[in-house]
Amino acid sequence: MNTALLPFHPGARLPATAKLLKRGERVLEPDVYVTPYEGRPVVVKDYRRYAGTPMALLARLLVWREARMLRHLAGWRHAPMLLGTAGGLLLGMEFVSGTVLGGDAMDAGKTVFRQLRAMIAQLHAAGITHNDLHTSNLMVSGGTLVLLDYASAMRLPRWMMRLPLLRELRRSDLANALKIQRRLTGREITGMRARVVAQRPWVSGVRNGWKRFYAWSKA
């Protein structure tokens, strides 16, 4: 990916032709925008605001990890195609036209939720946990569900997926999928699926501790 083909105004955070999708506000959160590139729209995750700062190395690591994950998933219909990286702080991927899961996308009915559960199962079978599943990362395009963001995803040897922490990450992915279904359909989760959604006490403790630490670090 050639940054020379992305026309920037001097001192601007975004290219002149960009349409902002999401402004990076949290720590290590990129600006995400759509811009023309080689005659077609592309989505760019832009970490350039960290250039020359102590956070630059971590930002480069995030770009490298997500690009590596998208290369591994190349050809999988539920992931966008990687177009490349530039300068270590830009990641370009295919623009997926469609509708964010919810609202009009619900016309697909039960099919979309079967796709969602199958998609998670396929990732887990490949030794991948997503770790950040929510509706803003899910797009329905031509009846196919596409998962857009892999910045938090992890790929490990499949035998490690049986370890307690990795089992919890797998459970969390499935629980998030079921919660999305419950929120969009208004139907309660029952039976075995309800047990999947119920968070383990030790996990709640870890997450609450992290939230307190994060709030303290931002104070």
N, C-alpha and C positions, 0 to 999 in steps of 0.2 A: 504494500500500500504506500503510495507516494504522497507525502504531505504537501508537495508543491502543487498538487491538483486540487487542494482544498483552499480556496481563496479566503484568507483571513484579513480583516481590517487591522491596522497597526494597533497593538495593545488590547485587542478584543479577545474574549474568551472563546468565541464561537466564529466559525467561518461566516462570511457575509451572506451566503446562500442557505444557512442552516435554519431548520425549524426545531426549536428546543422541545424535547419530550420530557426531560426531567433535569432540574438543576441540582448539581451535587452540593449538598448542604452539610451532611454528616461527614465525620472523619473518614477519609479514603473512599468517599462516594463520588463517582465520576459525573461530569455533565454528559447527558445522553441526548443526541440530536440526530435528525435525518438531514442529509445533504446530498446533492448530486455528485456523483463520482464516476468518471468514465462513461457518462451518458445514462446512468441509472441511479435511482435513489439508494442510499446505503445508510445503515445505522452506525453511528460512531460513539464509542464510549471513550471519553476524553479525560485523562488524568493530568493534563499539562499544567494545571495550576500548582501541582506539587513539584514541578521542575526546579532544581536548585535548592530544595528543602530537605530536611532530614527524613521526610516521609517518601521521598522519590523512590528509594529502593523498594519499599513495600508496594508502592503503586505499580512499579515495573513488574514486581512479582505477581500481582493480581492480573495484570495484562497477560503475562506469560502463562499463568495457570489456566485462565479462561480460554486463551487461544489453543493451548494444548488439549483442553477438554473438547473444544469444538472440532479440532482436527480428528480426535478419536471418534467423535460422533458423526463424522462426515458421511452423508448418504442416508442418515436416519431421518425419517420424515417428520419427526417431532422436534428437530433442532434446526436453527437457522444455519446457513452456510457461512463459514469463516471466509472473509475476503483478505484478511491480512492484518499486520500490525505496522506501526511506524514510530520511529523514535523511542520505542519502548514504553510510550505513555498513551498511545492511541490504538484502539482496537476497532476494526471495521468488520461488519457482518451484513449479511443479506437483510434487506428490508422485507418484512413479511406483512403483506396486506391482509386485512381481515378485521375482526371485532374482538376486543378484549372480552374474556370469558365473563358472562353476566349480561343482563339486559337482552338485547336482540340475539346474542349468541345462544341464549337458552332455547331458541327454536329447535336446536339440534336434539333437545330432550335427553333421554337416558343415554343415548349413544356417546355423548361427550364425556359423561362421567365414567362409562366403561373404558373409553380411551384413556382417561386420566389415570385410572387405577392400573390399566395395562401398561401405560407409559412408565409409571413408577416401578412396576414389577420388572420391566425390561432393563431399566437403569440398574436396579439392585442386582439382577442376574449378571450384569456386566461388571459388578463390583463398584458401582457408583452410587453415592448418596447425594441428593440435591441440596438439602439443608436450608432452602429459602423459598418454599413453595407458597405462592399466594396469587390471587387473581390477576394482579397487574403484570405478572410474568407469564400469563397464559393467553394465547391468541387462538381464535378459531378462524382458520383460513381454508375456504373451500370444503368445509366439513371435517377438516383435520385439525386436531389440537396441537399447537406448537408451543414449546416451552422456551422462553427467550433468554433467560439470564442464568449463567452458569458460574458466576463469580465465586459463589460459596460452595460449589460442588466439589466432592472428593472422589478420587478413584484409587482403590486399594486392591491388593490381591483378594480374590474371592474368599479364600479361606479365612481372611481376617474379618469378614462380614459376620462371622459367628461370635466374635468377641463382644462382651457386654456393651461397651460404648457404641460399637458399630450397630449392634442390634437395636439399640435405642435410637440411633440416627435413622435407621430404616423404619422403625415404628413411627418416629416423628414425621417422616415424609408421608407415610400412609395416613396418619392421623390428620395432617394438614389437608390432604386430598379429601378426606371424609368431612372435615369441617367446612371446606369450600362447598361441597355438595349440600350439606345441611343449611348453610347460610343462603345459598341460591335457590334451594327448593322449599325451604321452610319445614322440611321433614326431619323429625328427630332420628338420631342414630340409635339402634337397638341391638341387643344380642352381642355376638362376638365383636362386631364392629365398635360397639360402645366401649368395650374393654380396651380396644386398640387406641381409642381417642383419650381415655383416662390417663393423665400424666402420672408417671411414677413420682413418689414423694422426694426421692433423692434428686431427680431431675428438676423438680420445682425449686428445691433448695439451691442448686447450682445456678439456675437461671435467675432467681431472685437476687442471689449474691452478685451475679454479673451486672444486673440492672442497677443495683446500688452502687457498684464500683463505677459503672459508666456515668451515672448521674453525678457522682463525686468528682470524677475526672473532668466533667464539663462545667462544674461549678466555678 
